[in-house]
Amino acid sequence: MKRWRQVLMLVAAMAASAVPSGSYAAAAAPWELASDSNGIRVYTQAVPGQDLKNFRGVVRVNASMRHVVAALVDVEQMPQWFFNLREARF
């Protein structure tokens, strides 16, 4: 049960960080499609006052939500499938 609580906290944190707040929301540039290749769409967004852009990737996974969550919370195995990942922890 503790593991599911950690997963819910992670999902809640990800959702909260995905919703821009206040003046940033008003100043945020629209997301632009930068790449659409092999079923992976990559979007970028300019950030006022920053040289680097936000980015997000969208891909459809042929797996159940249970399997996707299981892969995301298995931080010991994450470096095997997450490109250039050096460390992962909860």
C-alpha positions in Angstrom: 0.0 0.0 0.0 2.9 2.4 0.7 4.1 2.0 -2.9 0.7 3.1 -4.3 0.7 6.1 -2.0 4.1 7.0 -3.5 2.8 6.6 -7.0 -0.2 8.8 -6.2 2.0 11.4 -4.8 4.2 11.3 -7.9 1.2 11.6 -10.2 -0.2 14.5 -8.2 3.1 16.3 -8.2 3.5 15.8 -12.0 -0.1 17.1 -12.5 0.5 20.1 -10.3 3.7 21.0 -12.1 2.0 20.7 -15.5 -0.5 23.5 -14.7 1.1 26.9 -15.1 0.2 29.5 -12.5 -0.5 33.2 -12.5 1.6 35.4 -14.7 3.5 32.5 -16.3 0.3 31.2 -17.7 -0.6 34.5 -19.3 2.9 34.9 -20.7 3.4 31.2 -21.9 3.9 30.7 -25.5 1.9 28.0 -27.3 3.4 24.5 -27.7 4.8 23.9 -31.2 5.3 20.5 -32.8 9.0 20.1 -33.4 9.2 16.5 -34.5 6.8 13.7 -35.4 8.8 10.5 -36.1 8.3 6.8 -35.3 5.1 7.5 -33.3 6.8 10.0 -31.1 5.7 13.6 -31.2 8.0 16.2 -29.6 6.7 19.7 -28.8 8.6 22.8 -27.7 7.6 26.0 -25.9 9.5 29.2 -25.5 10.0 30.4 -22.0 10.1 34.1 -21.4 13.5 35.2 -20.2 15.1 31.7 -20.8 17.5 30.5 -23.5 16.2 26.9 -23.2 12.7 25.8 -24.2 10.3 23.6 -22.4 9.8 20.3 -24.2 7.3 17.4 -24.0 7.1 14.1 -25.7 3.9 12.3 -26.6 3.8 8.6 -27.4 1.0 5.9 -27.3 2.1 2.9 -25.2 0.6 -0.5 -25.9 0.3 -1.5 -22.3 -2.1 -1.2 -19.4 -1.8 1.7 -16.9 -0.8 -0.8 -14.3 2.3 -1.9 -16.3 3.2 1.7 -17.2 3.0 2.7 -13.5 5.0 -0.4 -12.5 7.8 0.6 -14.9 7.8 4.2 -13.6 8.1 3.2 -10.0 10.8 0.6 -10.5 13.6 3.1 -10.2 16.3 0.4 -9.9 15.5 -0.8 -13.5 14.9 2.7 -14.9 18.5 3.3 -16.1 18.1 0.3 -18.4 15.4 1.9 -20.5 15.7 5.6 -19.8 18.3 7.0 -22.2 21.3 8.6 -20.5 19.8 8.4 -17.0 22.4 8.3 -14.4 20.3 8.1 -11.3 16.6 7.8 -10.3 15.0 7.8 -6.9 11.8 8.3 -5.1 
